[in-house]
Amino acid sequence: MATAIRNDRKTILRWAMYDWANSAYITTAGAIVAAFFTSTIVPEDGWRGLSGETIWAAVVSIGAFVLFLAMPVLGAVADYVAAKRRFLKVFATAGALFTMAVPFVPDGSVALFMLVFLGSQFGFVAANVFYDGYLPEIASDETIDRVSSKGFAMGYIGGGLYIFLALILILASGDDGITGLSSTGAARVGIFGAGIWWVVFTRYSLAGLPETGEPEAIPERYRSMRPWRAYTLIGYHRTADTAKRLARFPQVLLFVIAFMFYNDGTQTVIAISGAYAEDTLNLTTETIIIAFLITQFVAFGGALFFGRIADRIGAKRAILASLVVWGLVAMSAFFLPEGQAVPFFVLAGVLGFVLGGVQALSRSLYGTMIPEEASAEFYGFFSVFSKFSAIWGPLVFALVSWLTGSGRPAIFSIVVFFIIGGVLLSRVDVAEAQRSRDRWNFEGEDVSADV
C-alpha cells in the first residue's frame, strides 16, 4: 500500500493538512496560553515563591519528562497493529479536548492548569508520532525533503491564520472593545477555538489518509493476555531491541544525539518565548500574538526556502546553517529592551525564517535513514529522544531564571545547546547512515540487524 500512495499529490495534501490542523494549538500555546498562564493563572506575587516565567519553563520540562516515559511504546505498537491512522485520530481528539478544557481553569488554580495543559501536550506529541510515521511511506528519498517542508509550511499558514483570527478577537475586546468580552475572556475563547480548529481539520485530513501496512498476529506467549497489555509489552520489547541494535549503526545514532541537543535549544526558545516576553520584557498579550503571527508567516516561506536549499546543498548543511542563526537569535534575545515591541518583532521575523528549516529538514533527513517497514516505531523512538532532550533546556532555563531572578541570563544559557548539536551534526556521515537502513530486518516481534 505504501508504494501506491508514494508521491501521490492528494495523499500528500491530506497528510500536510494535519499540520494545518494541529498548528493552531501549538501556536496558541506559545502566543496566548503562556502569557495567559503568567498573567492570569499565576497570582501577581507568584506561586510558592516562583515567578510565572519560571513555573512555565518547569511545566514544559515536566511535560517533556512525562512524554519521554510514554513515547517508547506508541510508535512500536502502531507499526505492529498497522494502526497509524487510528492512533493519530485518538490522540489528536484527546489533545483537542484537553485544549478546550484549558480556558475553564479558574484564576489561581496553578496545579489544575498544569494537569490540563499537560494532557493537551500529551495528545499533541503522541499524535505527531503517527503523523510523522507516514512520511517515509508517502514520499521517496528524492521528494522527502520537499514533502516534509510542505507539511511544516501548511502548518505555519494554518497556525498563522488561526492566531490572526484570535488577535482580531482580542483587539476587539476589553474596555473599549465591541465583543463584550474582557481581554482575559477573549484569550479564553481563543484557546478554546484552537481545540475546535484542531478537531475539524483533523477530520478533513484523515478522510483522505489511508491506513497503511499489514497487522501482525500476536505472538503465542502474549495471546493469553488482554490485547492492550500484550501490545504494550510488544511495543516495549521492540523499542528496547531497536535501542540495542542502534548501537551498531553509529551514524544514525550520532544524528539522533546531535538532534537531541539542537532540538532542545529550538524547543526551549519556542516554548518559553511567550512567557519570557510577558514576564521579562513586559510586553502585552497583543504584542506577543503579533510577534507569533510574524513568525508563522515568515516560517512558511522559510520552510519552502530551506526545502529548496536542501535540494542543492543537502539537508545536513542546510540544518547547520539554520543552527548558526538560531544561536544568534538566542543571544540577541538577551539584549532585547524592556517594553519595546519593534525589536521583538524583528527577532520574531528572523526566528520564523529558520524555524521551518531546522524542523522540516531534521524530520526528513531522519526519514531517509530509517527502515520504511518500521517507520512509526523509529519515529516513536525519535520522539523519545526528542522528549528526553526537551526536558533539559526548559529545566536549565527555569533553574537559571530562579537563581538569578531574571530570564535574560536564562535565555542566553540556551546557546550552548545549539553549539553542541551543530558540532555533533557536522560529524554525521549521511551517506553511510542512509546505506545502513538496508541492513535492518524485521520479523514478527523481533528486530535484527545484518552486520
Secondary structure as the mmCIF struct_conf table of DSSP 4:
data_model
#
loop_
_struct_conf.conf_type_id
_struct_conf.id
_struct_conf.beg_label_comp_id
_struct_conf.beg_label_asym_id
_struct_conf.beg_label_seq_id
_struct_conf.end_label_comp_id
_struct_conf.end_label_asym_id
_struct_conf.end_label_seq_id
HELX_RH_AL_P HELX_RH_AL_P1 ALA A 2 ILE A 5
TURN_TY1_P TURN_TY1_P1 ARG A 6 ASN A 7
HELX_RH_AL_P HELX_RH_AL_P2 ARG A 9 THR A 28
HELX_RH_PI_P HELX_RH_PI_P1 ALA A 29 VAL A 33
HELX_RH_AL_P HELX_RH_AL_P3 ALA A 34 PHE A 36
HELX_RH_PI_P HELX_RH_PI_P2 PHE A 37 ILE A 41
BEND BEND1 VAL A 42 VAL A 42
TURN_TY1_P TURN_TY1_P2 GLU A 44 ASP A 45
STRN STRN1 TRP A 47 TRP A 47
TURN_TY1_P TURN_TY1_P3 ARG A 48 GLY A 49
STRN STRN2 LEU A 50 LEU A 50
HELX_RH_AL_P HELX_RH_AL_P4 GLY A 52 VAL A 81
TURN_TY1_P TURN_TY1_P4 ALA A 82 ALA A 82
HELX_RH_AL_P HELX_RH_AL_P5 LYS A 84 ALA A 101
HELX_RH_3T_P HELX_RH_3T_P1 VAL A 102 PHE A 104
BEND BEND2 VAL A 105 VAL A 105
HELX_LH_PP_P HELX_LH_PP_P1 PRO A 106 PRO A 106
TURN_TY1_P TURN_TY1_P5 ASP A 107 GLY A 108
HELX_RH_AL_P HELX_RH_AL_P6 VAL A 110 GLY A 133
TURN_TY1_P TURN_TY1_P6 TYR A 134 TYR A 134
HELX_RH_AL_P HELX_RH_AL_P7 LEU A 135 ILE A 138
TURN_TY1_P TURN_TY1_P7 ASP A 141 THR A 143
HELX_RH_AL_P HELX_RH_AL_P8 ILE A 144 LEU A 171
TURN_TY1_P TURN_TY1_P8 ALA A 172 ALA A 172
BEND BEND3 GLY A 174 GLY A 174
TURN_TY1_P TURN_TY1_P9 ASP A 175 ASP A 176
BEND BEND4 ILE A 178 GLY A 180
HELX_RH_AL_P HELX_RH_AL_P9 SER A 183 ALA A 207
TURN_TY1_P TURN_TY1_P10 GLY A 208 GLY A 208
BEND BEND5 GLY A 213 GLY A 213
HELX_LH_PP_P HELX_LH_PP_P2 ALA A 217 PRO A 219
HELX_RH_3T_P HELX_RH_3T_P2 GLU A 220 TYR A 222
TURN_TY1_P TURN_TY1_P11 ARG A 223 SER A 224
BEND BEND6 MET A 225 MET A 225
HELX_RH_AL_P HELX_RH_AL_P10 PRO A 227 LEU A 246
TURN_TY1_P TURN_TY1_P12 ALA A 247 ARG A 248
HELX_RH_AL_P HELX_RH_AL_P11 PRO A 250 ASP A 279
TURN_TY1_P TURN_TY1_P13 THR A 280 THR A 280
BEND BEND7 LEU A 281 LEU A 281
HELX_RH_AL_P HELX_RH_AL_P12 THR A 285 ILE A 313
HELX_RH_AL_P HELX_RH_AL_P13 ALA A 315 PHE A 334
TURN_TY1_P TURN_TY1_P14 PHE A 335 PHE A 335
HELX_LH_PP_P HELX_LH_PP_P3 LEU A 336 PRO A 337
TURN_TY1_P TURN_TY1_P15 GLU A 338 GLY A 339
HELX_RH_AL_P HELX_RH_AL_P14 ALA A 341 GLY A 367
TURN_TY1_P TURN_TY1_P16 THR A 368 MET A 369
BEND BEND8 ILE A 370 ILE A 370
HELX_RH_3T_P HELX_RH_3T_P3 GLU A 372 ALA A 374
HELX_RH_AL_P HELX_RH_AL_P15 SER A 375 THR A 404
BEND BEND9 GLY A 405 GLY A 405
HELX_RH_AL_P HELX_RH_AL_P16 GLY A 407 PHE A 412
TURN_TY1_P TURN_TY1_P17 SER A 413 ILE A 414
HELX_RH_AL_P HELX_RH_AL_P17 VAL A 415 SER A 426
TURN_TY1_P TURN_TY1_P18 ARG A 427 ARG A 427
HELX_RH_AL_P HELX_RH_AL_P18 VAL A 430 SER A 436
HELX_RH_3T_P HELX_RH_3T_P4 ARG A 437 ARG A 439
STRN STRN3 TRP A 440 GLU A 443
TURN_TY1_P TURN_TY1_P19 GLY A 444 GLU A 445
STRN STRN4 ASP A 446 ALA A 449
#
